[in-house]
């Protein structure tokens, strides 16, 4: 299976090229899903989604459509948070997991996160918090590309 999609779908400048001018915003995801079978949800980076919001996305697309949600920045930027925010974020994803529509959670670390022992521990702790979630990790510091 090849998944084809974009990072987001809610762009005003797509009215015309992607979305008909008279299409209500509430139908943009459904229309998008007629052309693509995957979307990366970026809004979850700025605000953790609720289970109701996630269920709404799921209902608007076919059952074979897939989602990648970017992890909330409160989990990846700054000091590692306590366990509760991890559990809340994972719980919100349940509607997608139940319909087998969650392709993964994109964990985007800031550029300042270098390859060093403390950050490797942080990554292991993330895996411990989300043992059953498919994770996609984006490191932005060049040190993670070191082959050693």
mmCIF file of the C-alpha atoms, coordinates in Angstrom:
data_MODEL
# 
_entry.id   MODEL 
# 
loop_
_atom_site.group_PDB 
_atom_site.id 
_atom_site.type_symbol 
_atom_site.label_atom_id 
_atom_site.label_alt_id 
_atom_site.label_comp_id 
_atom_site.label_asym_id 
_atom_site.label_entity_id 
_atom_site.label_seq_id 
_atom_site.pdbx_PDB_ins_code 
_atom_site.Cartn_x 
_atom_site.Cartn_y 
_atom_site.Cartn_z 
_atom_site.occupancy 
_atom_site.B_iso_or_equiv 
_atom_site.pdbx_formal_charge 
_atom_site.auth_seq_id 
_atom_site.auth_comp_id 
_atom_site.auth_asym_id 
_atom_site.auth_atom_id 
_atom_site.pdbx_PDB_model_num 
ATOM 1   C CA . UNK A 1 1   ? 0.000   0.000  0.000  1.00 0.00 ? 1   UNK A CA 1 
ATOM 2   C CA . UNK A 1 2   ? 1.240   3.445  -0.875 1.00 0.00 ? 2   UNK A CA 1 
ATOM 3   C CA . UNK A 1 3   ? -0.136  6.283  1.229  1.00 0.00 ? 3   UNK A CA 1 
ATOM 4   C CA . UNK A 1 4   ? -0.330  9.622  -0.496 1.00 0.00 ? 4   UNK A CA 1 
ATOM 5   C CA . UNK A 1 5   ? -1.226  12.818 1.304  1.00 0.00 ? 5   UNK A CA 1 
ATOM 6   C CA . UNK A 1 6   ? -0.093  16.191 2.529  1.00 0.00 ? 6   UNK A CA 1 
ATOM 7   C CA . UNK A 1 7   ? 0.884   17.887 5.766  1.00 0.00 ? 7   UNK A CA 1 
ATOM 8   C CA . UNK A 1 8   ? -2.515  19.355 6.541  1.00 0.00 ? 8   UNK A CA 1 
ATOM 9   C CA . UNK A 1 9   ? -5.617  19.951 4.478  1.00 0.00 ? 9   UNK A CA 1 
ATOM 10  C CA . UNK A 1 10  ? -7.063  23.186 5.867  1.00 0.00 ? 10  UNK A CA 1 
ATOM 11  C CA . UNK A 1 11  ? -5.518  25.867 3.669  1.00 0.00 ? 11  UNK A CA 1 
ATOM 12  C CA . UNK A 1 12  ? -7.436  28.870 2.380  1.00 0.00 ? 12  UNK A CA 1 
ATOM 13  C CA . UNK A 1 13  ? -5.279  29.102 -0.750 1.00 0.00 ? 13  UNK A CA 1 
ATOM 14  C CA . UNK A 1 14  ? -6.493  25.623 -1.766 1.00 0.00 ? 14  UNK A CA 1 
ATOM 15  C CA . UNK A 1 15  ? -9.931  27.081 -2.525 1.00 0.00 ? 15  UNK A CA 1 
ATOM 16  C CA . UNK A 1 16  ? -10.028 26.922 -6.307 1.00 0.00 ? 16  UNK A CA 1 
ATOM 17  C CA . UNK A 1 17  ? -7.161  24.483 -7.014 1.00 0.00 ? 17  UNK A CA 1 
ATOM 18  C CA . UNK A 1 18  ? -8.369  21.786 -4.555 1.00 0.00 ? 18  UNK A CA 1 
ATOM 19  C CA . UNK A 1 19  ? -11.700 22.812 -3.055 1.00 0.00 ? 19  UNK A CA 1 
ATOM 20  C CA . UNK A 1 20  ? -14.657 24.252 -4.956 1.00 0.00 ? 20  UNK A CA 1 
ATOM 21  C CA . UNK A 1 21  ? -15.326 27.864 -3.972 1.00 0.00 ? 21  UNK A CA 1 
ATOM 22  C CA . UNK A 1 22  ? -18.769 27.037 -2.589 1.00 0.00 ? 22  UNK A CA 1 
ATOM 23  C CA . UNK A 1 23  ? -17.651 24.030 -0.516 1.00 0.00 ? 23  UNK A CA 1 
ATOM 24  C CA . UNK A 1 24  ? -18.153 24.641 3.227  1.00 0.00 ? 24  UNK A CA 1 
ATOM 25  C CA . UNK A 1 25  ? -14.994 24.280 5.346  1.00 0.00 ? 25  UNK A CA 1 
ATOM 26  C CA . UNK A 1 26  ? -16.737 21.509 7.274  1.00 0.00 ? 26  UNK A CA 1 
ATOM 27  C CA . UNK A 1 27  ? -16.577 19.405 4.089  1.00 0.00 ? 27  UNK A CA 1 
ATOM 28  C CA . UNK A 1 28  ? -12.958 20.065 3.175  1.00 0.00 ? 28  UNK A CA 1 
ATOM 29  C CA . UNK A 1 29  ? -11.643 16.866 4.775  1.00 0.00 ? 29  UNK A CA 1 
ATOM 30  C CA . UNK A 1 30  ? -14.260 14.712 3.041  1.00 0.00 ? 30  UNK A CA 1 
ATOM 31  C CA . UNK A 1 31  ? -13.408 16.339 -0.288 1.00 0.00 ? 31  UNK A CA 1 
ATOM 32  C CA . UNK A 1 32  ? -9.669  15.946 0.374  1.00 0.00 ? 32  UNK A CA 1 
ATOM 33  C CA . UNK A 1 33  ? -10.228 12.231 1.088  1.00 0.00 ? 33  UNK A CA 1 
ATOM 34  C CA . UNK A 1 34  ? -11.585 11.789 -2.442 1.00 0.00 ? 34  UNK A CA 1 
ATOM 35  C CA . UNK A 1 35  ? -8.117  12.618 -3.795 1.00 0.00 ? 35  UNK A CA 1 
ATOM 36  C CA . UNK A 1 36  ? -5.751  11.329 -1.105 1.00 0.00 ? 36  UNK A CA 1 
ATOM 37  C CA . UNK A 1 37  ? -5.691  8.404  1.339  1.00 0.00 ? 37  UNK A CA 1 
ATOM 38  C CA . UNK A 1 38  ? -3.577  10.027 4.067  1.00 0.00 ? 38  UNK A CA 1 
ATOM 39  C CA . UNK A 1 39  ? -3.301  13.321 5.901  1.00 0.00 ? 39  UNK A CA 1 
ATOM 40  C CA . UNK A 1 40  ? -0.884  14.600 8.501  1.00 0.00 ? 40  UNK A CA 1 
ATOM 41  C CA . UNK A 1 41  ? -2.772  16.545 11.146 1.00 0.00 ? 41  UNK A CA 1 
ATOM 42  C CA . UNK A 1 42  ? -0.608  19.481 12.212 1.00 0.00 ? 42  UNK A CA 1 
ATOM 43  C CA . UNK A 1 43  ? -3.090  21.235 14.499 1.00 0.00 ? 43  UNK A CA 1 
ATOM 44  C CA . UNK A 1 44  ? -2.442  18.559 17.151 1.00 0.00 ? 44  UNK A CA 1 
ATOM 45  C CA . UNK A 1 45  ? 1.061   20.021 17.558 1.00 0.00 ? 45  UNK A CA 1 
ATOM 46  C CA . UNK A 1 46  ? -0.404  23.296 18.823 1.00 0.00 ? 46  UNK A CA 1 
ATOM 47  C CA . UNK A 1 47  ? -3.422  21.988 20.748 1.00 0.00 ? 47  UNK A CA 1 
ATOM 48  C CA . UNK A 1 48  ? -4.037  18.392 21.825 1.00 0.00 ? 48  UNK A CA 1 
ATOM 49  C CA . UNK A 1 49  ? -7.184  17.134 20.088 1.00 0.00 ? 49  UNK A CA 1 
ATOM 50  C CA . UNK A 1 50  ? -10.171 15.773 21.968 1.00 0.00 ? 50  UNK A CA 1 
ATOM 51  C CA . UNK A 1 51  ? -11.539 12.299 21.298 1.00 0.00 ? 51  UNK A CA 1 
ATOM 52  C CA . UNK A 1 52  ? -14.702 13.941 19.935 1.00 0.00 ? 52  UNK A CA 1 
ATOM 53  C CA . UNK A 1 53  ? -12.669 15.973 17.423 1.00 0.00 ? 53  UNK A CA 1 
ATOM 54  C CA . UNK A 1 54  ? -10.723 12.895 16.336 1.00 0.00 ? 54  UNK A CA 1 
ATOM 55  C CA . UNK A 1 55  ? -13.939 10.875 15.978 1.00 0.00 ? 55  UNK A CA 1 
ATOM 56  C CA . UNK A 1 56  ? -15.326 13.653 13.775 1.00 0.00 ? 56  UNK A CA 1 
ATOM 57  C CA . UNK A 1 57  ? -12.328 13.423 11.448 1.00 0.00 ? 57  UNK A CA 1 
ATOM 58  C CA . UNK A 1 58  ? -12.735 9.662  11.283 1.00 0.00 ? 58  UNK A CA 1 
ATOM 59  C CA . UNK A 1 59  ? -16.427 9.897  10.342 1.00 0.00 ? 59  UNK A CA 1 
ATOM 60  C CA . UNK A 1 60  ? -15.683 12.279 7.457  1.00 0.00 ? 60  UNK A CA 1 
ATOM 61  C CA . UNK A 1 61  ? -13.404 9.900  5.540  1.00 0.00 ? 61  UNK A CA 1 
ATOM 62  C CA . UNK A 1 62  ? -13.573 6.377  4.099  1.00 0.00 ? 62  UNK A CA 1 
ATOM 63  C CA . UNK A 1 63  ? -12.529 3.484  6.325  1.00 0.00 ? 63  UNK A CA 1 
ATOM 64  C CA . UNK A 1 64  ? -9.289  2.941  4.348  1.00 0.00 ? 64  UNK A CA 1 
ATOM 65  C CA . UNK A 1 65  ? -8.159  6.548  4.882  1.00 0.00 ? 65  UNK A CA 1 
ATOM 66  C CA . UNK A 1 66  ? -5.191  7.009  7.256  1.00 0.00 ? 66  UNK A CA 1 
ATOM 67  C CA . UNK A 1 67  ? -4.063  9.729  9.628  1.00 0.00 ? 67  UNK A CA 1 
ATOM 68  C CA . UNK A 1 68  ? -0.702  10.758 11.032 1.00 0.00 ? 68  UNK A CA 1 
ATOM 69  C CA . UNK A 1 69  ? -1.049  13.138 13.957 1.00 0.00 ? 69  UNK A CA 1 
ATOM 70  C CA . UNK A 1 70  ? 1.799   15.348 15.029 1.00 0.00 ? 70  UNK A CA 1 
ATOM 71  C CA . UNK A 1 71  ? 2.418   14.954 18.764 1.00 0.00 ? 71  UNK A CA 1 
ATOM 72  C CA . UNK A 1 72  ? 1.507   17.953 20.891 1.00 0.00 ? 72  UNK A CA 1 
ATOM 73  C CA . UNK A 1 73  ? 4.544   20.219 21.379 1.00 0.00 ? 73  UNK A CA 1 
ATOM 74  C CA . UNK A 1 74  ? 4.012   20.138 25.139 1.00 0.00 ? 74  UNK A CA 1 
ATOM 75  C CA . UNK A 1 75  ? 5.252   16.544 24.968 1.00 0.00 ? 75  UNK A CA 1 
ATOM 76  C CA . UNK A 1 76  ? 8.344   17.199 22.869 1.00 0.00 ? 76  UNK A CA 1 
ATOM 77  C CA . UNK A 1 77  ? 9.496   20.758 23.482 1.00 0.00 ? 77  UNK A CA 1 
ATOM 78  C CA . UNK A 1 78  ? 10.904  21.898 26.813 1.00 0.00 ? 78  UNK A CA 1 
ATOM 79  C CA . UNK A 1 79  ? 11.209  19.731 29.891 1.00 0.00 ? 79  UNK A CA 1 
ATOM 80  C CA . UNK A 1 80  ? 9.646   16.271 29.698 1.00 0.00 ? 80  UNK A CA 1 
ATOM 81  C CA . UNK A 1 81  ? 6.128   16.486 31.152 1.00 0.00 ? 81  UNK A CA 1 
ATOM 82  C CA . UNK A 1 82  ? 4.562   14.149 33.709 1.00 0.00 ? 82  UNK A CA 1 
ATOM 83  C CA . UNK A 1 83  ? 2.789   11.009 32.491 1.00 0.00 ? 83  UNK A CA 1 
ATOM 84  C CA . UNK A 1 84  ? -0.774  12.375 32.358 1.00 0.00 ? 84  UNK A CA 1 
ATOM 85  C CA . UNK A 1 85  ? -0.464  14.432 29.132 1.00 0.00 ? 85  UNK A CA 1 
ATOM 86  C CA . UNK A 1 86  ? 0.874   11.359 27.317 1.00 0.00 ? 86  UNK A CA 1 
ATOM 87  C CA . UNK A 1 87  ? -2.101  9.294  28.461 1.00 0.00 ? 87  UNK A CA 1 
ATOM 88  C CA . UNK A 1 88  ? -4.583  12.037 27.509 1.00 0.00 ? 88  UNK A CA 1 
ATOM 89  C CA . UNK A 1 89  ? -3.116  12.397 24.023 1.00 0.00 ? 89  UNK A CA 1 
ATOM 90  C CA . UNK A 1 90  ? -3.201  8.626  23.463 1.00 0.00 ? 90  UNK A CA 1 
ATOM 91  C CA . UNK A 1 91  ? -6.792  8.402  24.719 1.00 0.00 ? 91  UNK A CA 1 
ATOM 92  C CA . UNK A 1 92  ? -7.870  11.089 22.244 1.00 0.00 ? 92  UNK A CA 1 
ATOM 93  C CA . UNK A 1 93  ? -6.563  8.902  19.398 1.00 0.00 ? 93  UNK A CA 1 
ATOM 94  C CA . UNK A 1 94  ? -8.778  5.935  20.293 1.00 0.00 ? 94  UNK A CA 1 
ATOM 95  C CA . UNK A 1 95  ? -11.432 6.637  17.621 1.00 0.00 ? 95  UNK A CA 1 
ATOM 96  C CA . UNK A 1 96  ? -8.744  6.313  14.923 1.00 0.00 ? 96  UNK A CA 1 
ATOM 97  C CA . UNK A 1 97  ? -7.217  3.244  16.525 1.00 0.00 ? 97  UNK A CA 1 
ATOM 98  C CA . UNK A 1 98  ? -10.619 1.565  16.777 1.00 0.00 ? 98  UNK A CA 1 
ATOM 99  C CA . UNK A 1 99  ? -11.192 2.073  13.040 1.00 0.00 ? 99  UNK A CA 1 
ATOM 100 C CA . UNK A 1 100 ? -7.566  1.174  12.234 1.00 0.00 ? 100 UNK A CA 1 
ATOM 101 C CA . UNK A 1 101 ? -7.033  4.599  10.675 1.00 0.00 ? 101 UNK A CA 1 
ATOM 102 C CA . UNK A 1 102 ? -4.042  5.740  12.733 1.00 0.00 ? 102 UNK A CA 1 
ATOM 103 C CA . UNK A 1 103 ? -0.916  5.271  10.653 1.00 0.00 ? 103 UNK A CA 1 
ATOM 104 C CA . UNK A 1 104 ? 1.285   6.909  13.260 1.00 0.00 ? 104 UNK A CA 1 
ATOM 105 C CA . UNK A 1 105 ? 2.118   9.729  15.634 1.00 0.00 ? 105 UNK A CA 1 
ATOM 106 C CA . UNK A 1 106 ? 4.764   12.094 14.306 1.00 0.00 ? 106 UNK A CA 1 
ATOM 107 C CA . UNK A 1 107 ? 7.075   13.113 17.128 1.00 0.00 ? 107 UNK A CA 1 
ATOM 108 C CA . UNK A 1 108 ? 8.910   16.233 16.009 1.00 0.00 ? 108 UNK A CA 1 
ATOM 109 C CA . UNK A 1 109 ? 11.740  17.254 18.279 1.00 0.00 ? 109 UNK A CA 1 
ATOM 110 C CA . UNK A 1 110 ? 13.115  20.807 18.147 1.00 0.00 ? 110 UNK A CA 1 
ATOM 111 C CA . UNK A 1 111 ? 16.468  21.551 16.549 1.00 0.00 ? 111 UNK A CA 1 
ATOM 112 C CA . UNK A 1 112 ? 18.090  21.941 19.975 1.00 0.00 ? 112 UNK A CA 1 
ATOM 113 C CA . UNK A 1 113 ? 17.562  18.251 20.828 1.00 0.00 ? 113 UNK A CA 1 
ATOM 114 C CA . UNK A 1 114 ? 20.958  16.714 20.108 1.00 0.00 ? 114 UNK A CA 1 
ATOM 115 C CA . UNK A 1 115 ? 22.043  13.082 20.089 1.00 0.00 ? 115 UNK A CA 1 
ATOM 116 C CA . UNK A 1 116 ? 23.165  12.706 23.684 1.00 0.00 ? 116 UNK A CA 1 
ATOM 117 C CA . UNK A 1 117 ? 22.384  10.260 26.489 1.00 0.00 ? 117 UNK A CA 1 
ATOM 118 C CA . UNK A 1 118 ? 19.733  12.412 28.180 1.00 0.00 ? 118 UNK A CA 1 
ATOM 119 C CA . UNK A 1 119 ? 17.797  12.729 24.930 1.00 0.00 ? 119 UNK A CA 1 
ATOM 120 C CA . UNK A 1 120 ? 18.103  9.038  24.129 1.00 0.00 ? 120 UNK A CA 1 
ATOM 121 C CA . UNK A 1 121 ? 16.586  8.398  27.589 1.00 0.00 ? 121 UNK A CA 1 
ATOM 122 C CA . UNK A 1 122 ? 13.844  10.865 26.744 1.00 0.00 ? 122 UNK A CA 1 
ATOM 123 C CA . UNK A 1 123 ? 13.087  8.940  23.556 1.00 0.00 ? 123 UNK A CA 1 
ATOM 124 C CA . UNK A 1 124 ? 12.979  5.656  25.486 1.00 0.00 ? 124 UNK A CA 1 
ATOM 125 C CA . UNK A 1 125 ? 10.593  7.209  27.998 1.00 0.00 ? 125 UNK A CA 1 
ATOM 126 C CA . UNK A 1 126 ? 8.351   8.266  25.149 1.00 0.00 ? 126 UNK A CA 1 
ATOM 127 C CA . UNK A 1 127 ? 8.266   4.683  23.876 1.00 0.00 ? 127 UNK A CA 1 
ATOM 128 C CA . UNK A 1 128 ? 7.411   3.506  27.410 1.00 0.00 ? 128 UNK A CA 1 
ATOM 129 C CA . UNK A 1 129 ? 4.543   6.020  27.590 1.00 0.00 ? 129 UNK A CA 1 
ATOM 130 C CA . UNK A 1 130 ? 3.152   4.916  24.226 1.00 0.00 ? 130 UNK A CA 1 
ATOM 131 C CA . UNK A 1 131 ? 4.142   1.247  23.872 1.00 0.00 ? 131 UNK A CA 1 
ATOM 132 C CA . UNK A 1 132 ? 1.323   0.461  21.426 1.00 0.00 ? 132 UNK A CA 1 
ATOM 133 C CA . UNK A 1 133 ? 1.306   3.588  19.277 1.00 0.00 ? 133 UNK A CA 1 
ATOM 134 C CA . UNK A 1 134 ? 3.140   3.590  15.939 1.00 0.00 ? 134 UNK A CA 1 
ATOM 135 C CA . UNK A 1 135 ? 5.705   6.378  16.224 1.00 0.00 ? 135 UNK A CA 1 
ATOM 136 C CA . UNK A 1 136 ? 7.440   8.383  13.521 1.00 0.00 ? 136 UNK A CA 1 
ATOM 137 C CA . UNK A 1 137 ? 10.284  10.454 14.953 1.00 0.00 ? 137 UNK A CA 1 
ATOM 138 C CA . UNK A 1 138 ? 11.666  13.568 13.304 1.00 0.00 ? 138 UNK A CA 1 
ATOM 139 C CA . UNK A 1 139 ? 15.006  14.735 14.633 1.00 0.00 ? 139 UNK A CA 1 
ATOM 140 C CA . UNK A 1 140 ? 16.021  18.163 13.465 1.00 0.00 ? 140 UNK A CA 1 
ATOM 141 C CA . UNK A 1 141 ? 19.564  18.322 14.803 1.00 0.00 ? 141 UNK A CA 1 
ATOM 142 C CA . UNK A 1 142 ? 22.306  17.037 12.510 1.00 0.00 ? 142 UNK A CA 1 
ATOM 143 C CA . UNK A 1 143 ? 23.929  15.006 15.318 1.00 0.00 ? 143 UNK A CA 1 
ATOM 144 C CA . UNK A 1 144 ? 21.216  12.315 14.931 1.00 0.00 ? 144 UNK A CA 1 
ATOM 145 C CA . UNK A 1 145 ? 22.588  11.597 11.442 1.00 0.00 ? 145 UNK A CA 1 
ATOM 146 C CA . UNK A 1 146 ? 26.017  10.651 12.825 1.00 0.00 ? 146 UNK A CA 1 
ATOM 147 C CA . UNK A 1 147 ? 26.573  6.973  11.895 1.00 0.00 ? 147 UNK A CA 1 
ATOM 148 C CA . UNK A 1 148 ? 28.525  6.211  15.104 1.00 0.00 ? 148 UNK A CA 1 
# 
